[in-house]
Amino acid sequence: MIRYAEPGEFTRRAFYNDRLDLTQVEALGDVLAAETEQQRRLAVGGASDVLSQKYESWRQQLLYARGELEALIDFSEDQHFDDSPAALVASVTGQILGLQIQVKAAIGNASRGELLRKGISIALLGAPNAGKSSLLNSIVGREAAIVSEEQGTTRDVIEIGVDLGGFYCKFGDLAGLRTTTASSGVDIGRVEQEGMKRAKERALTADVVTVLIPIEQEHNANGGWRSQLDINSEVVATLKLCDKEEQKVVYAINKIDLIGSTEKIPAMLAQLQRKISDEDLPPSPLPVMAVSCVSSHQQSLSHHNMQNFLNSLTDLFSDMTAASGLGSSHWEGSLGATERQRLLLEQCSSDLQNYLDHAEQGLVTQNLGNEHVDIVLAAESLRSAADCLAKITGKGQVANIEEVLGVVFEKYVD
């Protein structure tokens, strides 16, 4: 009988016949879903057996370590061991400490890989009429957001996905933030207040916060025009709530076409840098930049143009998604770990920490004169950690392997 193949059926057969493991199956799904060059590279890298070999190596280390401990459980009364239980646990603990470092490095790199797979979230933050919508339109190359001289045009968060230098980026054009105090003399309606609330929430969950500070022109005492920069209190307050460890903050001066001469730009950049320092705002991994969203000025503004701004962003994205750890090139493959793998690695790390806690407690009691190590609990923690690694690859003894397969093959079903 001839029939249509079920979604993922050939891939499932390849797994059952040991042609692919679960990490390669997931990578194949990522290849099919890739939309950008960076996503494709990530998926192709994960399709090799580098990840599975690493996980299997760790699992074997845990099996050997567990075997040493369980030998004490089964044969301690019948056999004479040269080392005491505490000394043996101390030896195994050294191995587990090294393994824990590697697992944590893999978890960190998996999170970096998720930025490539799911997209980098970028929030455009600033006061009303700072040019956020104009910047978004310039980046995506179309009129995605309404641009108007009227303040408060953007009320809700406008989310646009775009391929920027091979990176999938999710730009969020946010409502402009301005003070709501009675002394400001500004009448802000309930809808705009809700928009400001959502803007703050979106900014605090973004991977990258791009702060736009517009150049403002004011009359001076001589009847001419004076250019100045100002970061309003609402923007400052929101930036101070950002996570300095997890979020990247980028500052850009907008509307530099208003100052007329590029010679004034370095002074404006220095002025903004002083404001950032004086207000104790989150530091930026990039130098303060200057942009103009007016197309007629882009060619005449030399290295302060839009293209250099976007190039700086892609350089930042490369740093955010680069593998970390001792010998970073050795860890490139761990960027391809999926969310399922990362969660199992986190559980594995937790089990390893439980073992280390049991071992430390036993060694401490030994130092106090009461030699006691709960080897049964220590060995159980290593068994649980090894099971987590087995679930990642689908190899080894996994009681609920069919349940694991169900999760992995869901992506093949429309």
C-alpha positions as CSV (number, residue, x, y, z in Angstrom):
1,M,0.0,0.0,0.0
2,I,1.3,3.4,-0.9
3,R,0.6,6.3,1.4
4,Y,1.8,9.8,2.2
5,A,4.6,10.0,4.7
6,E,3.6,11.6,8.1
7,P,5.3,14.8,9.1
8,G,8.8,14.0,10.2
9,E,8.4,10.3,9.5
10,F,11.7,9.9,7.6
11,T,13.6,11.9,10.2
12,R,12.1,9.7,13.0
13,R,13.2,6.5,11.1
14,A,16.7,8.0,10.8
15,F,16.7,8.4,14.6
16,Y,15.5,4.9,15.3
17,N,18.2,3.5,12.9
18,D,21.0,5.5,14.6
19,R,21.6,7.7,11.6
20,L,20.7,10.9,13.6
21,D,20.5,11.7,17.3
22,L,18.0,14.1,18.8
23,T,20.4,17.1,18.6
24,Q,20.8,16.6,14.9
25,V,17.0,16.1,14.4
26,E,16.4,19.5,16.1
27,A,19.1,21.1,14.0
28,L,17.4,19.8,10.9
29,G,14.1,21.4,12.0
30,D,16.0,24.7,12.5
31,V,17.5,24.5,9.0
32,L,14.0,24.3,7.6
33,A,12.8,27.2,9.7
34,A,15.8,29.5,9.2
35,E,15.0,32.9,7.7
36,T,18.3,34.6,7.9
37,E,21.9,33.7,7.1
38,Q,23.0,33.6,10.8
39,Q,20.0,31.3,11.6
40,R,21.0,29.0,8.7
41,R,24.7,28.9,9.9
42,L,23.6,28.2,13.4
43,A,21.3,25.3,12.3
44,V,23.9,23.8,9.9
45,G,26.5,23.9,12.7
46,G,24.1,22.0,15.0
47,A,23.5,19.4,12.4
48,S,27.0,18.0,12.9
49,D,27.7,15.5,15.6
50,V,29.8,18.0,17.6
51,L,27.1,18.7,20.2
52,S,26.1,15.0,20.6
53,Q,29.7,13.9,21.1
54,K,30.2,16.5,23.8
55,Y,27.0,15.5,25.6
56,E,27.9,11.8,25.3
57,S,31.4,12.5,26.6
58,W,30.0,14.2,29.7
59,R,27.5,11.4,30.2
60,Q,30.3,8.8,30.2
61,Q,32.3,10.9,32.7
62,L,29.2,10.8,35.0
63,L,28.8,7.1,34.6
64,Y,32.4,6.4,35.5
65,A,32.2,8.7,38.5
66,R,28.9,7.2,39.6
67,G,30.5,3.7,39.2
68,E,33.3,4.6,41.6
69,L,30.7,5.8,44.2
70,E,28.4,2.8,43.8
71,A,31.4,0.4,44.2
72,L,31.6,1.7,47.8
73,I,27.9,1.2,48.3
74,D,28.0,-2.4,47.1
75,F,31.4,-3.7,48.2
76,S,32.6,-1.5,51.1
77,E,31.9,-4.2,53.6
78,D,33.5,-7.1,51.6
79,Q,36.4,-5.3,50.0
80,H,39.2,-3.2,51.4
81,F,39.7,0.1,49.7
82,D,43.0,2.0,50.0
83,D,41.2,5.3,50.3
84,S,38.5,6.3,52.7
85,P,35.0,7.1,51.4
86,A,35.6,10.8,51.9
87,A,38.9,10.7,50.0
88,L,37.3,8.9,47.1
89,V,34.4,11.4,47.1
90,A,37.0,14.2,47.1
91,S,38.6,12.7,44.0
92,V,35.3,12.4,42.2
93,T,34.4,15.9,43.3
94,G,37.4,17.3,41.4
95,Q,36.0,15.7,38.2
96,I,32.5,17.0,38.8
97,L,33.8,20.5,39.5
98,G,35.5,20.6,36.1
99,L,32.4,19.2,34.4
100,Q,30.1,21.7,36.1
101,I,32.2,24.5,34.6
102,Q,31.8,23.1,31.1
103,V,28.0,22.6,31.5
104,K,27.5,26.2,32.7
105,A,29.5,27.4,29.7
106,A,27.3,25.4,27.4
107,I,24.2,26.9,29.1
108,G,25.5,30.4,28.6
109,N,26.3,29.7,24.9
110,A,22.8,28.2,24.4
111,S,21.2,31.4,25.6
112,R,23.4,33.3,23.1
113,G,22.3,30.9,20.4
114,E,18.7,31.6,21.2
115,L,19.3,35.2,20.3
116,L,20.1,34.0,16.8
117,R,17.3,31.5,16.6
118,K,14.4,33.6,18.0
119,G,15.7,37.1,17.1
120,I,17.4,40.0,18.9
121,S,14.8,42.2,20.6
122,I,15.6,45.9,20.1
123,A,13.6,48.8,21.8
124,L,13.7,52.3,20.4
125,L,13.4,54.5,23.4
126,G,13.2,58.3,23.7
127,A,11.0,61.3,24.1
128,P,8.2,62.2,21.8
129,N,9.4,63.4,18.4
130,A,12.9,62.0,19.0
131,G,12.7,60.3,15.6
132,K,12.1,56.8,16.7
133,S,9.5,56.1,14.0
134,S,11.6,57.8,11.4
135,L,14.6,55.6,12.4
136,L,12.4,52.5,12.2
137,N,11.2,53.4,8.7
138,S,14.8,54.0,7.6
139,I,15.9,50.6,8.9
140,V,13.1,48.6,7.3
141,G,13.0,50.7,4.1
142,R,9.3,51.4,4.2
143,E,6.7,53.5,6.0
144,A,6.1,51.0,8.8
145,A,5.2,53.7,11.4
146,I,3.4,57.0,11.2
147,V,5.7,60.0,11.3
148,S,4.3,63.4,12.4
149,E,5.4,66.6,14.1
150,E,2.5,66.1,16.5
151,Q,3.7,64.6,19.8
152,G,2.3,61.3,21.0
153,T,1.6,59.8,17.5
154,T,2.9,56.4,18.5
155,R,0.6,54.9,21.2
156,D,1.1,51.2,21.1
157,V,4.3,49.2,20.5
158,I,5.0,48.6,16.8
159,E,6.9,45.4,16.3
160,I,8.8,44.9,13.0
161,G,11.0,41.9,12.2
162,V,13.9,42.6,9.8
163,D,17.1,40.8,8.6
164,L,20.0,43.1,9.6
165,G,23.4,41.9,8.4
166,G,22.1,38.3,8.6
167,F,20.7,38.7,12.2
168,Y,17.0,38.5,12.7
169,C,16.1,41.6,14.7
170,K,12.8,42.5,16.3
171,F,12.6,46.3,16.4
172,G,10.0,47.8,18.7
173,D,9.0,51.4,18.0
174,L,7.8,52.7,21.4
175,A,5.6,55.6,22.5
176,G,7.6,58.7,23.5
177,L,8.2,59.2,27.2
178,R,7.5,62.5,28.7
179,T,6.7,63.8,32.2
180,T,3.2,63.6,33.5
181,T,3.5,66.1,36.4
182,A,1.1,69.0,36.6
183,S,4.0,71.5,36.6
184,S,5.0,70.4,33.1
185,G,1.8,71.9,31.7
186,V,1.4,68.9,29.4
187,D,-2.0,67.3,29.0
188,I,-1.4,63.6,28.6
189,G,-4.5,61.5,27.9
190,R,-5.1,58.0,29.3
191,V,-4.4,56.3,26.0
192,E,-1.0,57.9,25.8
193,Q,-0.2,57.1,29.4
194,E,-1.0,53.4,28.7
195,G,1.3,53.7,25.7
196,M,4.1,55.0,27.9
197,K,3.5,52.2,30.3
198,R,3.8,49.6,27.6
199,A,6.9,51.4,26.2
200,K,8.7,51.1,29.6
201,E,7.7,47.4,29.9
202,R,9.0,46.6,26.4
203,A,12.2,48.5,27.0
204,L,12.9,46.5,30.2
205,T,12.6,43.2,28.4
206,A,14.6,44.1,25.3
207,D,18.0,42.6,24.6
208,V,19.2,46.0,23.2
209,V,17.8,49.4,24.1
210,T,18.6,52.1,21.6
211,V,18.1,55.5,23.1
212,L,17.5,58.4,20.7
213,I,18.3,61.9,21.9
214,P,17.2,64.5,19.4
215,I,19.0,67.8,18.8
216,E,16.8,70.7,19.8
217,Q,17.1,74.2,18.4
218,E,16.5,77.2,20.6
219,H,16.8,80.9,20.1
220,N,19.9,82.4,21.9
221,A,20.4,85.9,23.3
222,N,21.8,87.1,20.0
223,G,18.7,86.2,18.0
224,G,20.4,83.2,16.5
225,W,19.9,79.4,17.1
226,R,21.5,77.3,19.7
227,S,21.6,73.5,19.5
228,Q,21.2,71.5,22.7
229,L,20.6,67.9,24.0
230,D,18.3,66.9,26.7
231,I,17.4,63.5,28.2
232,N,14.0,63.9,29.9
233,S,13.4,62.5,33.3
234,E,11.1,59.7,32.2
235,V,13.7,58.3,29.8
236,V,16.4,58.6,32.6
237,A,14.2,56.8,35.1
238,T,13.5,53.9,32.6
239,L,17.2,53.5,31.8
240,K,18.1,53.2,35.4
241,L,15.7,50.2,35.7
242,C,17.5,48.4,32.9
243,D,19.5,45.3,33.7
244,K,23.1,46.4,33.3
245,E,24.3,42.8,33.1
246,E,21.8,41.4,30.6
247,Q,20.7,44.4,28.5
248,K,22.8,46.4,26.1
249,V,22.1,50.1,25.9
250,V,23.1,52.1,22.8
251,Y,22.9,55.9,22.7
252,A,22.5,57.9,19.4
253,I,22.0,61.6,18.7
254,N,19.3,62.1,16.1
255,K,18.5,65.0,13.8
256,I,22.1,66.0,13.3
257,D,21.0,67.6,10.0
258,L,19.7,70.5,12.1
259,I,23.2,71.7,13.2
260,G,24.3,72.4,9.7
261,S,28.0,71.6,10.1
262,T,29.6,68.3,10.8
263,E,32.4,70.1,12.7
264,K,30.0,70.5,15.6
265,I,29.2,66.8,15.9
266,P,32.2,65.8,18.0
267,A,31.3,68.4,20.6
268,M,27.7,67.2,20.7
269,L,28.8,63.6,21.1
270,A,31.1,64.6,24.0
271,Q,28.3,66.6,25.6
272,L,26.0,63.5,25.5
273,Q,28.7,61.3,26.9
274,R,29.0,63.7,29.9
275,K,25.3,63.6,30.4
276,I,25.3,59.8,30.5
277,S,28.1,59.8,33.1
278,D,26.5,62.6,35.2
279,E,23.2,60.8,35.3
280,D,24.8,57.5,36.1
281,L,23.1,55.8,33.2
282,P,23.9,52.3,31.9
283,P,27.2,52.4,30.0
284,S,27.1,51.5,26.3
285,P,29.3,48.8,24.6
286,L,29.4,51.2,21.6
287,P,30.5,54.8,21.4
288,V,27.8,57.4,21.2
289,M,26.7,57.7,17.6
290,A,25.0,60.4,15.5
291,V,22.4,59.8,12.9
292,S,20.0,61.6,10.6
293,C,16.9,60.1,9.2
294,V,16.6,62.7,6.5
295,S,17.7,61.0,3.3
296,S,19.1,64.1,1.7
297,H,21.7,64.5,4.4
298,Q,22.8,60.8,4.7
299,Q,25.5,61.1,2.0
300,S,27.0,64.4,3.3
301,L,27.3,63.3,6.9
302,S,30.4,61.1,6.3
303,H,30.8,58.4,9.0
304,H,27.9,59.7,11.0
305,N,25.4,58.3,8.5
306,M,22.8,55.6,8.9
307,Q,24.9,52.8,7.4
308,N,27.6,53.2,10.0
309,F,25.0,53.2,12.7
310,L,23.6,49.9,11.4
311,N,27.1,48.5,11.0
312,S,27.8,49.3,14.6
313,L,24.7,47.5,15.6
314,T,25.6,44.4,13.7
315,D,29.1,44.4,15.3
316,L,27.3,44.5,18.7
317,F,25.1,41.6,17.6
318,S,28.2,39.6,16.7
319,D,29.6,40.1,20.1
320,M,26.4,39.2,21.8
321,T,26.1,35.9,20.0
322,A,29.7,34.8,20.0
323,A,30.6,31.7,21.9
324,S,32.3,32.2,25.2
325,G,34.4,29.9,27.4
326,L,37.9,28.7,27.5
327,G,39.0,28.3,23.9
328,S,35.9,30.0,22.4
329,S,36.3,28.2,19.0
330,H,35.9,24.9,20.8
331,W,32.5,26.1,22.1
332,E,31.0,27.3,18.7
333,G,28.9,24.2,18.5
334,S,27.2,24.8,21.8
335,L,25.5,27.9,20.3
336,G,23.3,25.5,18.4
337,A,21.7,24.1,21.5
338,T,17.9,24.5,21.5
339,E,15.8,25.7,24.4
340,R,14.9,22.0,25.2
341,Q,18.6,21.2,25.4
342,R,19.3,24.3,27.5
343,L,16.6,23.4,30.0
344,L,17.9,19.9,30.4
345,L,21.5,21.3,30.8
346,E,20.2,23.6,33.5
347,Q,18.6,20.5,35.3
348,C,21.9,18.7,34.8
349,S,23.8,21.6,36.4
350,S,21.4,21.6,39.3
351,D,22.0,17.9,39.9
352,L,25.7,18.4,39.7
353,Q,25.4,21.2,42.3
354,N,23.3,18.8,44.5
355,Y,26.2,16.3,44.3
356,L,28.7,19.0,45.2
357,D,26.6,20.1,48.2
358,H,26.4,16.5,49.5
359,A,30.2,16.1,49.0
360,E,31.0,19.4,50.6
361,Q,28.9,18.5,53.6
362,G,30.6,15.2,54.0
363,L,34.1,16.7,53.7
364,V,33.2,19.3,56.3
365,T,32.0,16.7,58.8
366,Q,35.2,14.8,58.2
367,N,37.3,17.8,59.0
368,L,35.3,18.1,62.2
369,G,36.2,14.6,63.2
370,N,33.1,12.7,62.1
371,E,33.9,11.0,58.8
372,H,30.6,10.7,57.0
373,V,29.7,11.1,53.3
374,D,26.1,10.2,52.1
375,I,27.3,8.2,49.1
376,V,23.8,7.0,48.1
377,L,22.5,10.6,47.7
378,A,25.7,11.7,46.0
379,A,25.4,8.8,43.4
380,E,21.7,9.5,42.8
381,S,22.5,13.1,41.9
382,L,25.0,11.9,39.3
383,R,22.5,9.4,37.9
384,S,19.9,12.2,37.5
385,A,22.5,14.4,35.8
386,A,23.5,11.6,33.4
387,D,19.8,11.0,32.6
388,C,19.4,14.7,31.6
389,L,22.2,14.3,29.1
390,A,20.7,11.1,27.8
391,K,17.4,12.9,27.2
392,I,19.2,15.5,25.1
393,T,20.7,13.0,22.6
394,G,18.2,10.2,23.0
395,K,21.1,7.8,23.8
396,G,21.5,5.8,26.9
397,Q,18.8,4.5,29.2
398,V,16.0,7.0,29.2
399,A,12.7,5.7,30.7
400,N,10.4,8.2,28.9
401,I,12.2,8.4,25.5
402,E,8.9,8.4,23.6
403,E,7.8,11.5,25.6
404,V,11.0,13.2,24.7
405,L,10.6,12.2,21.0
406,G,7.1,13.7,21.1
407,V,8.5,17.1,22.1
408,V,11.2,17.0,19.5
409,F,9.0,16.0,16.6
410,E,6.2,18.5,17.3
411,K,7.9,21.1,15.1
412,Y,7.5,18.8,12.1
413,V,3.7,18.9,12.5
414,D,1.8,21.8,10.8
